[in-house]
Amino acid sequence: MRVAVVGAGPKGLYAVEELLARAPRAVVDVWDSRPPGTGAAYATDQPVWLRLNVTSAIVDGFDAWRLARGEAAPLDPFPPRALLGVYLAERWASLFERHAGLSHVARAAGTVEASGAAWAVDGAAYDEVLLATGHATDSPDGLAAGWSGPQALVPSVYPVSGLDAVPAGAVVASRGAALTFIDLALALTEGRGGRFTGEPWAPGYMASGDEPGSLRPVARRGRFMAVKPQPGSAIASAVSGAVRERGLAAIRAAGDASVALAVVPATARNLLAGLGQDPAGVEDVFEGAPTHADAVDALRASLAVATDRARPDAGWAVGAAWRELYPALVERFSLGGGLAFEPFAEAASRLEGVAFGPPPVNAAKLLALVEAGVVDASSLATDTIDGSGHHGPVAVDVVVDAVLPGPGVVTGAVTLPGRLVEAGLLVQAPGRRGVAHTADATCLSPDGHPLPGLAVVGRPTEDATVGNDTLSRSLHPARDAWALRVAARFEEER
Ligand SMILES: Cc1cc2nc3c(=O)[nH]c(=O)nc-3n(C[C@H](O)[C@H](O)[C@H](O)COP(=O)(O)OP(=O)(O)OC[C@H]3O[C@@H](n4cnc5c(N)ncnc54)[C@H](O)[C@@H]3O)c2cc1C
């Protein structure tokens, strides 16, 4: 029996580890034009100021590995993404060493076709194929598709070497003000020799002279993301386990979507009440109201809470509740979870910026750049950028697209799952962006039948399975169910 795993990013790695732990002699080809472990975000040669946006503790074994190779405790909770790339590459290398049947096919897979009772990946026959293709690098929704603006366009922030095209002194507008925007801001400052000095949560910025004249983020929502709590701070451990467990249980027991979603503000109020804080404002934040009229004030206030320099507020509580309850939300709003998806989709889009924002270190740098006048957030909500260019009162030289291609099926021949949907082999789950699949990741055909031996995990399944943009190994059981099934088949057929 032969297995193909298409994509050697984190999710391909986790899948192969689970499979080989159960069937060590399985014959597995891992297809990826990138070196195994690199994925969309973890190239080992990227600059160190491109950091993880979640605490490193989310990746099993990573912190123990860092300590074992001599990194001093306490560990930086938001280390360089390049370092994670080294760790993931070592995990792949250890698999290749220990399993003679595992090989790397160092190219992108162009097609998957039915071939008798099996599958052909670019003509090579496999009994089992797992698509773990992750992020699209390109999208028909990106600015590059049909750009007619008068400004020069840089179509992507990654790899950051592409930003060399931005001249020093240029006025730059960014489509997007989220995590990718912060990477952009750092690339054009720290990446050009600028330095952050002084207090960690209120640094100053020493310019190199190679920065843009100004960097102007533009965001539909008109605000920055709220800051994640600093691990080790009092606020990071302020979530009561009992409140969390009550919330998780209430969502798991909820009979409809509105009951399940109402648990989030209720939990936020309980968190604040438990800390002796006034729960006023929770409903407004949950419904999407900004915490402050000014985006920079909101960022500053959120950083202060995240670093124990201000009291917990409604913004923190709603973000914490959404993060803590996320495992139950994923269970209930993914396909098979029994709850209507639309209300969740609306809440998720409102709350992503409240719950999954930058680490304090990057928020503090962003504020320093605002204070130094390099980042100008004054028209965050009022300027617009579309295919015909940047629109606003200030003349802009360069536009950078700092919005990543969306999750789910990306069509226009850009991704393998997208091409398979266009070819009529796979289908988007009704009302959801991702590929329809069963609980063990087996793909469904357009007429709703499982396609034995063809499976999919991660970003191409978004909404059918909720919340794939994560390094967490435990949030989504479909991958392990796939590994169990394939390992059992391998043992049976031996
Ligand atoms: C810039 C950035 C920063 C991020 N930071 C974080 C973070 O700090 N924390 C976090 O939890 N998540 C983060 N994410 C979210 C990200 O989704 C996950 O961390 C993780 O990368 C998902 O793993 P994956 O294997 O599903 O996808 P990917 O990492 O996208 O890997 C997919 C792999 O499949 C390969 N591939 C694609 N198509 C083919 C094909 N046709 N043939 C062969 N191979 C193919 C690609 O080359 C790639 O190596 C970040 C994402 C980005 C883009």
The ligand as an SDF file (V2000), in Angstrom:
LIG
                    3D

 53 58  0  0  0  0  0  0  0  0999 V2000
    2.8380   34.5180    7.6780 C   0  0  0  0  0  0  0  0  0  0  0  0
    2.0670   33.5480    8.5260 C   0  0  0  0  0  0  0  0  0  0  0  0
    2.2910   33.5000    9.8910 C   0  0  0  0  0  0  0  0  0  0  0  0
    1.6090   32.5860   10.6790 C   0  0  0  0  0  0  0  0  0  0  0  0
    1.8440   32.5760   12.0050 N   0  0  0  0  0  0  0  0  0  0  0  0
    1.2170   31.6750   12.7780 C   0  0  0  0  0  0  0  0  0  0  0  0
    1.4860   31.5950   14.1750 C   0  0  0  0  0  0  0  0  0  0  0  0
    2.2980   32.3560   14.7200 O   0  0  0  0  0  0  0  0  0  0  0  0
    0.8270   30.6770   14.9030 N   0  0  0  0  0  0  0  0  0  0  0  0
   -0.0890   29.8270   14.3470 C   0  0  0  0  0  0  0  0  0  0  0  0
   -0.6520   29.0010   15.0670 O   0  0  0  0  0  0  0  0  0  0  0  0
   -0.3620   29.8880   13.0280 N   0  0  0  0  0  0  0  0  0  0  0  0
    0.2460   30.7850   12.2480 C   0  0  0  0  0  0  0  0  0  0  0  0
   -0.0480   30.8440   10.9170 N   0  0  0  0  0  0  0  0  0  0  0  0
   -1.1590   30.0090   10.4030 C   0  0  0  0  0  0  0  0  0  0  0  0
   -0.7590   28.7760    9.6130 C   0  0  0  0  0  0  0  0  0  0  0  0
   -1.9280   28.3740    8.9580 O   0  0  0  0  0  0  0  0  0  0  0  0
   -0.2890   27.5940   10.4450 C   0  0  0  0  0  0  0  0  0  0  0  0
    0.6770   27.9730   11.3630 O   0  0  0  0  0  0  0  0  0  0  0  0
    0.3730   26.4700    9.6260 C   0  0  0  0  0  0  0  0  0  0  0  0
    1.3140   26.9850    8.7330 O   0  0  0  0  0  0  0  0  0  0  0  0
   -0.6220   25.6370    8.8810 C   0  0  0  0  0  0  0  0  0  0  0  0
    0.0490   24.4750    8.4380 O   0  0  0  0  0  0  0  0  0  0  0  0
   -0.3320   23.7250    7.1090 P   0  0  0  0  0  0  0  0  0  0  0  0
    0.6080   22.5900    6.9960 O   0  0  0  0  0  0  0  0  0  0  0  0
   -1.7670   23.4320    7.0760 O   0  0  0  0  0  0  0  0  0  0  0  0
   -0.1420   24.7830    5.9350 O   0  0  0  0  0  0  0  0  0  0  0  0
    1.1450   25.4960    5.3250 P   0  0  0  0  0  0  0  0  0  0  0  0
    2.0460   25.9730    6.3770 O   0  0  0  0  0  0  0  0  0  0  0  0
    0.6070   26.4550    4.3310 O   0  0  0  0  0  0  0  0  0  0  0  0
    1.9180   24.3160    4.5410 O   0  0  0  0  0  0  0  0  0  0  0  0
    1.3660   23.7160    3.3820 C   0  0  0  0  0  0  0  0  0  0  0  0
    2.4910   23.1320    2.5580 C   0  0  0  0  0  0  0  0  0  0  0  0
    1.9050   22.5170    1.4040 O   0  0  0  0  0  0  0  0  0  0  0  0
    2.7080   22.7620    0.2780 C   0  0  0  0  0  0  0  0  0  0  0  0
    1.8790   22.6530   -0.9240 N   0  0  0  0  0  0  0  0  0  0  0  0
    0.8620   23.4430   -1.3090 C   0  0  0  0  0  0  0  0  0  0  0  0
    0.3670   23.0150   -2.4830 N   0  0  0  0  0  0  0  0  0  0  0  0
    1.0910   21.9370   -2.8470 C   0  0  0  0  0  0  0  0  0  0  0  0
    1.0690   21.0770   -3.9710 C   0  0  0  0  0  0  0  0  0  0  0  0
    0.1850   21.2290   -4.9690 N   0  0  0  0  0  0  0  0  0  0  0  0
    1.9720   20.0710   -4.0360 N   0  0  0  0  0  0  0  0  0  0  0  0
    2.8830   19.8890   -3.0380 C   0  0  0  0  0  0  0  0  0  0  0  0
    2.9330   20.6840   -1.9410 N   0  0  0  0  0  0  0  0  0  0  0  0
    2.0450   21.6970   -1.8570 C   0  0  0  0  0  0  0  0  0  0  0  0
    3.2600   24.1650    0.5190 C   0  0  0  0  0  0  0  0  0  0  0  0
    4.4670   24.3490   -0.2190 O   0  0  0  0  0  0  0  0  0  0  0  0
    3.4790   24.1650    2.0350 C   0  0  0  0  0  0  0  0  0  0  0  0
    4.7810   23.7760    2.3650 O   0  0  0  0  0  0  0  0  0  0  0  0
    0.6460   31.7250   10.0900 C   0  0  0  0  0  0  0  0  0  0  0  0
    0.4230   31.7750    8.7110 C   0  0  0  0  0  0  0  0  0  0  0  0
    1.1250   32.6710    7.9280 C   0  0  0  0  0  0  0  0  0  0  0  0
    0.8660   32.6950    6.4480 C   0  0  0  0  0  0  0  0  0  0  0  0
  1  2  1  0
  2  3  1  0
  2 52  2  0
  3  4  2  0
  4  5  1  0
  4 50  1  0
  5  6  2  0
  6  7  1  0
  6 13  1  0
  7  8  2  0
  7  9  1  0
  9 10  1  0
 10 11  2  0
 10 12  1  0
 12 13  2  0
 13 14  1  0
 14 15  1  0
 14 50  1  0
 15 16  1  0
 16 17  1  0
 16 18  1  0
 18 19  1  0
 18 20  1  0
 20 21  1  0
 20 22  1  0
 22 23  1  0
 23 24  1  0
 24 25  2  0
 24 26  1  0
 24 27  1  0
 27 28  1  0
 28 29  2  0
 28 30  1  0
 28 31  1  0
 31 32  1  0
 32 33  1  0
 33 34  1  0
 33 48  1  0
 34 35  1  0
 35 36  1  0
 35 46  1  0
 36 37  1  0
 36 45  1  0
 37 38  2  0
 38 39  1  0
 39 40  1  0
 39 45  2  0
 40 41  1  0
 40 42  2  0
 42 43  1  0
 43 44  2  0
 44 45  1  0
 46 47  1  0
 46 48  1  0
 48 49  1  0
 50 51  2  0
 51 52  1  0
 52 53  1  0
M  END
$$$$
